[in-house]
Amino acid sequence: MPVLVVDNYDSFVFNLVQYLGQLGVDVTVWRNDDSRLSTDAGIAKAAEDFDGVLLSPGPGTPERAGASIPLVHACADAGTPLLGVCLGHQAIGVAFGGTVDRAPELLHGKTSVVHHTNSGVLQGLADPFTATRYHSLTILPDTMPDELEVTARTSGGVVMGVRHTELPIHGVQFHPESILTEGGHRMLANWLGYCGSAPDEALVRRLEDEVATAIHVGRAAATTRSSV
C-alpha cells in the first residue's frame, strides 16, 4: 500500500516514516516543494496515485508550507485519506477556512493531557492520554469551519485534533511519533484503516507495548541518576 509523506522540512519526519514502516506501510517521501507538486495537475495526480497522504510537521505557517494546503484540497476532491500532523493539521484548518494564530502557550517538546471524542484516528485510545507538543500556533476554535469537527482538546481548550465531517481527512496538533505520546502507533494504524489497509491488531499492540517499555526504562534510569 503506497502512502505519500509530505516533508515540511521537519527534523522528526523520519520518525513518522519509521512508525509507518513498523506498521507495514510502503512509504514515499517528497518535500513540500518537490517538482512533482509544483503544478495543480501534479498535486491532483499525487492525491489520486497514493492510497493516503500524510502532511508532516514543520516550521513556519501553513501558508508557507509549499504544496500542503493545495494537497488538502486535492485529497478532498479525490476522496483520498489525509492525515495532517502539527503544521499539517494547521494546513487542514486553513484549507477549509479556519484561522491559525498564536497559541495561548508556546510548547517545544512538552507533554500535555489530551481529552478526545474517541472518534477518527483517536478511536480506541485512552481518554485522556498524554501527547508531546512542539508548536506555537493553533487553529482558533471560534474560527473552526463547519466542515471540521474538533476531536481533541487540552484541558485548557486548545484544539488538539480535528476531522472532516464527511471526508477521510484528519489532523492532530501533537506528535504521534514522539516516544512520550501515548498511542502513536494506534493513531497511525487507525488512519491506515481509512487508507484501506488496517494493520493487524496484534502488531499494533506489540508496538504499543514496546513504546511503553521504553518509556518505563527511561523513567527508571532518570530516577536512578537523580538519586545518585
ChimeraX commands (.cxc) that place a marker at each C-alpha (Angstrom):
marker #1 position 0.00,0.00,0.00 radius 0.5
marker #1 position 1.74,3.23,-1.12 radius 0.5
marker #1 position 1.46,6.23,1.19 radius 0.5
marker #1 position 2.91,9.66,0.48 radius 0.5
marker #1 position 4.52,11.56,3.34 radius 0.5
marker #1 position 4.99,15.23,2.51 radius 0.5
marker #1 position 8.03,16.51,4.40 radius 0.5
marker #1 position 7.54,20.10,5.55 radius 0.5
marker #1 position 11.27,20.34,6.28 radius 0.5
marker #1 position 10.85,18.77,9.70 radius 0.5
marker #1 position 13.64,17.14,11.69 radius 0.5
marker #1 position 11.28,14.44,13.01 radius 0.5
marker #1 position 9.68,13.37,9.74 radius 0.5
marker #1 position 11.60,10.11,9.55 radius 0.5
marker #1 position 10.32,9.13,12.98 radius 0.5
marker #1 position 6.87,9.21,11.38 radius 0.5
marker #1 position 8.21,7.23,8.43 radius 0.5
marker #1 position 9.71,4.70,10.85 radius 0.5
marker #1 position 6.39,4.27,12.68 radius 0.5
marker #1 position 4.58,3.74,9.37 radius 0.5
marker #1 position 7.23,1.25,8.27 radius 0.5
marker #1 position 6.81,-0.67,11.51 radius 0.5
marker #1 position 3.12,-0.90,10.66 radius 0.5
marker #1 position 3.97,-2.47,7.30 radius 0.5
marker #1 position 3.50,0.51,5.01 radius 0.5
marker #1 position 5.34,1.30,1.77 radius 0.5
marker #1 position 6.23,4.99,2.29 radius 0.5
marker #1 position 7.29,7.56,-0.29 radius 0.5
marker #1 position 8.67,10.88,1.00 radius 0.5
marker #1 position 8.56,14.11,-1.01 radius 0.5
marker #1 position 9.48,17.57,0.22 radius 0.5
marker #1 position 6.67,20.13,0.15 radius 0.5
marker #1 position 8.38,21.92,-2.76 radius 0.5
marker #1 position 9.10,18.78,-4.79 radius 0.5
marker #1 position 8.86,19.44,-8.53 radius 0.5
marker #1 position 6.14,16.78,-8.78 radius 0.5
marker #1 position 3.99,19.03,-6.58 radius 0.5
marker #1 position 4.72,22.26,-8.44 radius 0.5
marker #1 position 1.52,22.33,-10.52 radius 0.5
marker #1 position -2.17,21.80,-9.85 radius 0.5
marker #1 position -2.07,18.79,-12.17 radius 0.5
marker #1 position 0.85,17.28,-10.30 radius 0.5
marker #1 position -0.83,17.80,-6.94 radius 0.5
marker #1 position -4.06,16.23,-8.21 radius 0.5
marker #1 position -2.08,13.27,-9.58 radius 0.5
marker #1 position -0.38,12.72,-6.22 radius 0.5
marker #1 position -3.74,12.67,-4.46 radius 0.5
marker #1 position -5.01,10.10,-6.94 radius 0.5
marker #1 position -1.90,7.89,-7.15 radius 0.5
marker #1 position -1.39,7.27,-3.43 radius 0.5
marker #1 position -3.68,5.42,-1.05 radius 0.5
marker #1 position -3.09,8.09,1.59 radius 0.5
marker #1 position -1.25,11.38,2.10 radius 0.5
marker #1 position 0.36,12.47,5.37 radius 0.5
marker #1 position 1.36,16.12,5.83 radius 0.5
marker #1 position 4.24,16.30,8.28 radius 0.5
marker #1 position 5.12,18.77,10.99 radius 0.5
marker #1 position 7.47,21.61,10.15 radius 0.5
marker #1 position 8.43,25.20,10.85 radius 0.5
marker #1 position 6.51,28.31,9.85 radius 0.5
marker #1 position 2.89,28.76,8.88 radius 0.5
marker #1 position 0.57,26.62,6.72 radius 0.5
marker #1 position 0.56,29.28,4.01 radius 0.5
marker #1 position 4.33,28.87,3.65 radius 0.5
marker #1 position 4.31,25.07,3.73 radius 0.5
marker #1 position 4.70,24.51,-0.01 radius 0.5
marker #1 position 2.01,22.30,-1.51 radius 0.5
marker #1 position 0.42,21.41,1.84 radius 0.5
marker #1 position -2.80,23.44,1.57 radius 0.5
marker #1 position -3.33,22.59,-2.13 radius 0.5
marker #1 position -2.87,18.91,-1.23 radius 0.5
marker #1 position -5.66,19.16,1.33 radius 0.5
marker #1 position -7.96,20.44,-1.42 radius 0.5
marker #1 position -6.77,17.77,-3.86 radius 0.5
marker #1 position -7.30,14.95,-1.36 radius 0.5
marker #1 position -10.76,16.33,-0.59 radius 0.5
marker #1 position -11.61,16.33,-4.30 radius 0.5
marker #1 position -10.25,12.82,-4.81 radius 0.5
marker #1 position -11.58,11.37,-1.57 radius 0.5
marker #1 position -8.04,10.34,-0.61 radius 0.5
marker #1 position -7.44,9.77,3.11 radius 0.5
marker #1 position -5.25,12.52,4.55 radius 0.5
marker #1 position -3.60,12.94,7.93 radius 0.5
marker #1 position -2.09,16.25,8.99 radius 0.5
marker #1 position 0.38,16.32,11.88 radius 0.5
marker #1 position 1.15,19.61,13.68 radius 0.5
marker #1 position 1.77,22.01,10.75 radius 0.5
marker #1 position -0.13,19.58,8.52 radius 0.5
marker #1 position -3.04,19.71,10.96 radius 0.5
marker #1 position -3.00,23.51,10.79 radius 0.5
marker #1 position -2.97,23.33,6.97 radius 0.5
marker #1 position -6.24,21.39,7.13 radius 0.5
marker #1 position -7.77,24.14,9.25 radius 0.5
marker #1 position -6.67,26.89,6.86 radius 0.5
marker #1 position -7.70,24.92,3.76 radius 0.5
marker #1 position -11.31,24.80,4.95 radius 0.5
marker #1 position -11.44,28.42,6.09 radius 0.5
marker #1 position -10.20,28.38,9.68 radius 0.5
marker #1 position -7.69,30.80,11.18 radius 0.5
marker #1 position -4.32,29.73,12.55 radius 0.5
marker #1 position -2.77,32.13,15.05 radius 0.5
marker #1 position -0.67,32.21,18.20 radius 0.5
marker #1 position -1.45,29.51,20.74 radius 0.5
marker #1 position -2.04,30.56,24.36 radius 0.5
marker #1 position 1.31,28.96,25.22 radius 0.5
marker #1 position 4.48,28.09,23.31 radius 0.5
marker #1 position 5.40,24.44,23.74 radius 0.5
marker #1 position 8.56,22.76,22.48 radius 0.5
marker #1 position 8.93,19.13,23.46 radius 0.5
marker #1 position 6.46,19.40,26.34 radius 0.5
marker #1 position 3.70,16.93,27.15 radius 0.5
marker #1 position 0.04,17.74,27.74 radius 0.5
marker #1 position -3.02,15.80,28.77 radius 0.5
marker #1 position -5.39,15.45,25.80 radius 0.5
marker #1 position -9.13,14.74,26.06 radius 0.5
marker #1 position -10.86,13.33,22.98 radius 0.5
marker #1 position -14.12,12.09,21.49 radius 0.5
marker #1 position -12.94,8.52,20.73 radius 0.5
marker #1 position -13.51,9.05,17.02 radius 0.5
marker #1 position -11.50,9.06,13.83 radius 0.5
marker #1 position -7.80,8.36,14.26 radius 0.5
marker #1 position -8.18,8.67,18.04 radius 0.5
marker #1 position -10.59,5.77,18.37 radius 0.5
marker #1 position -9.50,3.22,20.95 radius 0.5
marker #1 position -7.06,5.48,22.78 radius 0.5
marker #1 position -7.15,6.10,26.50 radius 0.5
marker #1 position -9.11,9.20,27.47 radius 0.5
marker #1 position -7.34,11.27,28.42 radius 0.5
marker #1 position -3.88,10.43,27.05 radius 0.5
marker #1 position -0.51,12.16,27.14 radius 0.5
marker #1 position 0.82,13.78,23.95 radius 0.5
marker #1 position 4.01,15.62,23.04 radius 0.5
marker #1 position 3.64,19.10,21.58 radius 0.5
marker #1 position 6.00,21.24,19.50 radius 0.5
marker #1 position 4.07,24.31,18.39 radius 0.5
marker #1 position 3.38,27.98,18.94 radius 0.5
marker #1 position 0.39,28.21,16.55 radius 0.5
marker #1 position -3.08,26.70,16.76 radius 0.5
marker #1 position -6.37,26.59,14.89 radius 0.5
marker #1 position -8.52,29.15,16.70 radius 0.5
marker #1 position -11.61,27.28,17.94 radius 0.5
marker #1 position -14.01,30.15,17.26 radius 0.5
marker #1 position -12.98,30.09,13.57 radius 0.5
marker #1 position -13.45,26.33,13.13 radius 0.5
marker #1 position -15.19,25.79,9.77 radius 0.5
marker #1 position -18.45,23.85,9.62 radius 0.5
marker #1 position -16.75,21.10,7.60 radius 0.5
marker #1 position -14.47,20.24,10.52 radius 0.5
marker #1 position -15.29,18.94,13.96 radius 0.5
marker #1 position -12.96,19.09,16.94 radius 0.5
marker #1 position -11.97,15.62,18.13 radius 0.5
marker #1 position -9.47,16.51,20.85 radius 0.5
marker #1 position -8.53,19.37,23.17 radius 0.5
marker #1 position -6.19,20.08,26.04 radius 0.5
marker #1 position -7.61,20.70,29.49 radius 0.5
marker #1 position -7.29,24.41,28.67 radius 0.5
marker #1 position -9.32,24.10,25.46 radius 0.5
marker #1 position -6.53,24.26,22.85 radius 0.5
marker #1 position -7.57,22.28,19.76 radius 0.5
marker #1 position -5.53,19.08,19.50 radius 0.5
marker #1 position -7.46,17.17,16.85 radius 0.5
marker #1 position -9.93,17.67,14.01 radius 0.5
marker #1 position -11.69,15.55,11.42 radius 0.5
marker #1 position -13.78,16.35,8.38 radius 0.5
marker #1 position -17.47,15.66,8.90 radius 0.5
marker #1 position -17.78,13.69,5.64 radius 0.5
marker #1 position -14.33,13.03,4.15 radius 0.5
marker #1 position -11.42,10.87,5.44 radius 0.5
marker #1 position -9.40,13.92,6.46 radius 0.5
marker #1 position -7.92,14.05,9.95 radius 0.5
marker #1 position -5.48,16.26,11.82 radius 0.5
marker #1 position -3.62,16.13,15.13 radius 0.5
marker #1 position -1.73,19.08,16.58 radius 0.5
marker #1 position 0.62,16.93,18.67 radius 0.5
marker #1 position 3.30,14.46,17.52 radius 0.5
marker #1 position 2.18,10.79,17.35 radius 0.5
marker #1 position 5.75,9.75,16.56 radius 0.5
marker #1 position 7.16,11.06,19.83 radius 0.5
marker #1 position 8.03,8.29,22.28 radius 0.5
marker #1 position 6.29,10.29,25.02 radius 0.5
marker #1 position 2.98,10.34,23.11 radius 0.5
marker #1 position 0.69,7.53,24.19 radius 0.5
marker #1 position -0.94,5.53,21.42 radius 0.5
marker #1 position 1.05,6.92,18.49 radius 0.5
marker #1 position 1.14,3.63,16.60 radius 0.5
marker #1 position -2.59,3.13,17.16 radius 0.5
marker #1 position -3.40,6.60,15.76 radius 0.5
marker #1 position -1.43,5.84,12.62 radius 0.5
marker #1 position -2.95,2.35,12.40 radius 0.5
marker #1 position -6.43,3.89,12.61 radius 0.5
marker #1 position -5.53,6.23,9.76 radius 0.5
marker #1 position -4.17,3.34,7.69 radius 0.5
marker #1 position -7.55,1.70,8.15 radius 0.5
marker #1 position -9.08,4.67,6.33 radius 0.5
marker #1 position -6.44,4.14,3.63 radius 0.5
marker #1 position -7.73,0.60,3.14 radius 0.5
marker #1 position -5.07,-1.42,4.93 radius 0.5
marker #1 position -5.55,-1.61,8.68 radius 0.5
marker #1 position -2.53,-3.27,10.36 radius 0.5
marker #1 position -3.01,-6.45,12.36 radius 0.5
marker #1 position -4.18,-5.70,15.89 radius 0.5
marker #1 position -1.52,-7.96,17.41 radius 0.5
marker #1 position 1.18,-5.93,15.66 radius 0.5
marker #1 position -0.26,-2.64,16.91 radius 0.5
marker #1 position -0.41,-3.94,20.48 radius 0.5
marker #1 position 3.18,-5.22,20.30 radius 0.5
marker #1 position 4.44,-1.85,19.08 radius 0.5
marker #1 position 2.47,-0.05,21.79 radius 0.5
marker #1 position 3.98,-2.36,24.41 radius 0.5
marker #1 position 7.50,-1.70,23.11 radius 0.5
marker #1 position 7.00,2.06,23.43 radius 0.5
marker #1 position 5.52,1.70,26.91 radius 0.5
marker #1 position 8.50,-0.42,27.97 radius 0.5
marker #1 position 10.96,2.12,26.57 radius 0.5
marker #1 position 9.22,4.91,28.49 radius 0.5
marker #1 position 9.30,2.87,31.71 radius 0.5
marker #1 position 13.00,2.05,31.31 radius 0.5
marker #1 position 13.84,5.68,30.53 radius 0.5
marker #1 position 11.97,6.96,33.57 radius 0.5
marker #1 position 13.58,4.36,35.81 radius 0.5
marker #1 position 17.03,5.33,34.56 radius 0.5
marker #1 position 16.30,9.02,35.12 radius 0.5
marker #1 position 15.15,8.28,38.67 radius 0.5
marker #1 position 18.31,6.30,39.34 radius 0.5
marker #1 position 20.55,9.10,38.06 radius 0.5
marker #1 position 18.73,11.73,40.13 radius 0.5
marker #1 position 19.16,9.68,43.30 radius 0.5
marker #1 position 22.92,9.21,42.88 radius 0.5
marker link #1:1,2 radius 0.2
marker link #1:2,3 radius 0.2
marker link #1:3,4 radius 0.2
marker link #1:4,5 radius 0.2
marker link #1:5,6 radius 0.2
marker link #1:6,7 radius 0.2
marker link #1:7,8 radius 0.2
marker link #1:8,9 radius 0.2
marker link #1:9,10 radius 0.2
marker link #1:10,11 radius 0.2
marker link #1:11,12 radius 0.2
marker link #1:12,13 radius 0.2
marker link #1:13,14 radius 0.2
marker link #1:14,15 radius 0.2
marker link #1:15,16 radius 0.2
marker link #1:16,17 radius 0.2
marker link #1:17,18 radius 0.2
marker link #1:18,19 radius 0.2
marker link #1:19,20 radius 0.2
marker link #1:20,21 radius 0.2
marker link #1:21,22 radius 0.2
marker link #1:22,23 radius 0.2
marker link #1:23,24 radius 0.2
marker link #1:24,25 radius 0.2
marker link #1:25,26 radius 0.2
marker link #1:26,27 radius 0.2
marker link #1:27,28 radius 0.2
marker link #1:28,29 radius 0.2
marker link #1:29,30 radius 0.2
marker link #1:30,31 radius 0.2
marker link #1:31,32 radius 0.2
marker link #1:32,33 radius 0.2
marker link #1:33,34 radius 0.2
marker link #1:34,35 radius 0.2
marker link #1:35,36 radius 0.2
marker link #1:36,37 radius 0.2
marker link #1:37,38 radius 0.2
marker link #1:38,39 radius 0.2
marker link #1:39,40 radius 0.2
marker link #1:40,41 radius 0.2
marker link #1:41,42 radius 0.2
marker link #1:42,43 radius 0.2
marker link #1:43,44 radius 0.2
marker link #1:44,45 radius 0.2
marker link #1:45,46 radius 0.2
marker link #1:46,47 radius 0.2
marker link #1:47,48 radius 0.2
marker link #1:48,49 radius 0.2
marker link #1:49,50 radius 0.2
marker link #1:50,51 radius 0.2
marker link #1:51,52 radius 0.2
marker link #1:52,53 radius 0.2
marker link #1:53,54 radius 0.2
marker link #1:54,55 radius 0.2
marker link #1:55,56 radius 0.2
marker link #1:56,57 radius 0.2
marker link #1:57,58 radius 0.2
marker link #1:58,59 radius 0.2
marker link #1:59,60 radius 0.2
marker link #1:60,61 radius 0.2
marker link #1:61,62 radius 0.2
marker link #1:62,63 radius 0.2
marker link #1:63,64 radius 0.2
marker link #1:64,65 radius 0.2
marker link #1:65,66 radius 0.2
marker link #1:66,67 radius 0.2
marker link #1:67,68 radius 0.2
marker link #1:68,69 radius 0.2
marker link #1:69,70 radius 0.2
marker link #1:70,71 radius 0.2
marker link #1:71,72 radius 0.2
marker link #1:72,73 radius 0.2
marker link #1:73,74 radius 0.2
marker link #1:74,75 radius 0.2
marker link #1:75,76 radius 0.2
marker link #1:76,77 radius 0.2
marker link #1:77,78 radius 0.2
marker link #1:78,79 radius 0.2
marker link #1:79,80 radius 0.2
marker link #1:80,81 radius 0.2
marker link #1:81,82 radius 0.2
marker link #1:82,83 radius 0.2
marker link #1:83,84 radius 0.2
marker link #1:84,85 radius 0.2
marker link #1:85,86 radius 0.2
marker link #1:86,87 radius 0.2
marker link #1:87,88 radius 0.2
marker link #1:88,89 radius 0.2
marker link #1:89,90 radius 0.2
marker link #1:90,91 radius 0.2
marker link #1:91,92 radius 0.2
marker link #1:92,93 radius 0.2
marker link #1:93,94 radius 0.2
marker link #1:94,95 radius 0.2
marker link #1:95,96 radius 0.2
marker link #1:96,97 radius 0.2
marker link #1:97,98 radius 0.2
marker link #1:98,99 radius 0.2
marker link #1:99,100 radius 0.2
marker link #1:100,101 radius 0.2
marker link #1:101,102 radius 0.2
marker link #1:102,103 radius 0.2
marker link #1:103,104 radius 0.2
marker link #1:104,105 radius 0.2
marker link #1:105,106 radius 0.2
marker link #1:106,107 radius 0.2
marker link #1:107,108 radius 0.2
marker link #1:108,109 radius 0.2
marker link #1:109,110 radius 0.2
marker link #1:110,111 radius 0.2
marker link #1:111,112 radius 0.2
marker link #1:112,113 radius 0.2
marker link #1:113,114 radius 0.2
marker link #1:114,115 radius 0.2
marker link #1:115,116 radius 0.2
marker link #1:116,117 radius 0.2
marker link #1:117,118 radius 0.2
marker link #1:118,119 radius 0.2
marker link #1:119,120 radius 0.2
marker link #1:120,121 radius 0.2
marker link #1:121,122 radius 0.2
marker link #1:122,123 radius 0.2
marker link #1:123,124 radius 0.2
marker link #1:124,125 radius 0.2
marker link #1:125,126 radius 0.2
marker link #1:126,127 radius 0.2
marker link #1:127,128 radius 0.2
marker link #1:128,129 radius 0.2
marker link #1:129,130 radius 0.2
marker link #1:130,131 radius 0.2
marker link #1:131,132 radius 0.2
marker link #1:132,133 radius 0.2
marker link #1:133,134 radius 0.2
marker link #1:134,135 radius 0.2
marker link #1:135,136 radius 0.2
marker link #1:136,137 radius 0.2
marker link #1:137,138 radius 0.2
marker link #1:138,139 radius 0.2
marker link #1:139,140 radius 0.2
marker link #1:140,141 radius 0.2
marker link #1:141,142 radius 0.2
marker link #1:142,143 radius 0.2
marker link #1:143,144 radius 0.2
marker link #1:144,145 radius 0.2
marker link #1:145,146 radius 0.2
marker link #1:146,147 radius 0.2
marker link #1:147,148 radius 0.2
marker link #1:148,149 radius 0.2
marker link #1:149,150 radius 0.2
marker link #1:150,151 radius 0.2
marker link #1:151,152 radius 0.2
marker link #1:152,153 radius 0.2
marker link #1:153,154 radius 0.2
marker link #1:154,155 radius 0.2
marker link #1:155,156 radius 0.2
marker link #1:156,157 radius 0.2
marker link #1:157,158 radius 0.2
marker link #1:158,159 radius 0.2
marker link #1:159,160 radius 0.2
marker link #1:160,161 radius 0.2
marker link #1:161,162 radius 0.2
marker link #1:162,163 radius 0.2
marker link #1:163,164 radius 0.2
marker link #1:164,165 radius 0.2
marker link #1:165,166 radius 0.2
marker link #1:166,167 radius 0.2
marker link #1:167,168 radius 0.2
marker link #1:168,169 radius 0.2
marker link #1:169,170 radius 0.2
marker link #1:170,171 radius 0.2
marker link #1:171,172 radius 0.2
marker link #1:172,173 radius 0.2
marker link #1:173,174 radius 0.2
marker link #1:174,175 radius 0.2
marker link #1:175,176 radius 0.2
marker link #1:176,177 radius 0.2
marker link #1:177,178 radius 0.2
marker link #1:178,179 radius 0.2
marker link #1:179,180 radius 0.2
marker link #1:180,181 radius 0.2
marker link #1:181,182 radius 0.2
marker link #1:182,183 radius 0.2
marker link #1:183,184 radius 0.2
marker link #1:184,185 radius 0.2
marker link #1:185,186 radius 0.2
marker link #1:186,187 radius 0.2
marker link #1:187,188 radius 0.2
marker link #1:188,189 radius 0.2
marker link #1:189,190 radius 0.2
marker link #1:190,191 radius 0.2
marker link #1:191,192 radius 0.2
marker link #1:192,193 radius 0.2
marker link #1:193,194 radius 0.2
marker link #1:194,195 radius 0.2
marker link #1:195,196 radius 0.2
marker link #1:196,197 radius 0.2
marker link #1:197,198 radius 0.2
marker link #1:198,199 radius 0.2
marker link #1:199,200 radius 0.2
marker link #1:200,201 radius 0.2
marker link #1:201,202 radius 0.2
marker link #1:202,203 radius 0.2
marker link #1:203,204 radius 0.2
marker link #1:204,205 radius 0.2
marker link #1:205,206 radius 0.2
marker link #1:206,207 radius 0.2
marker link #1:207,208 radius 0.2
marker link #1:208,209 radius 0.2
marker link #1:209,210 radius 0.2
marker link #1:210,211 radius 0.2
marker link #1:211,212 radius 0.2
marker link #1:212,213 radius 0.2
marker link #1:213,214 radius 0.2
marker link #1:214,215 radius 0.2
marker link #1:215,216 radius 0.2
marker link #1:216,217 radius 0.2
marker link #1:217,218 radius 0.2
marker link #1:218,219 radius 0.2
marker link #1:219,220 radius 0.2
marker link #1:220,221 radius 0.2
marker link #1:221,222 radius 0.2
marker link #1:222,223 radius 0.2
marker link #1:223,224 radius 0.2
marker link #1:224,225 radius 0.2
marker link #1:225,226 radius 0.2
marker link #1:226,227 radius 0.2
marker link #1:227,228 radius 0.2
view
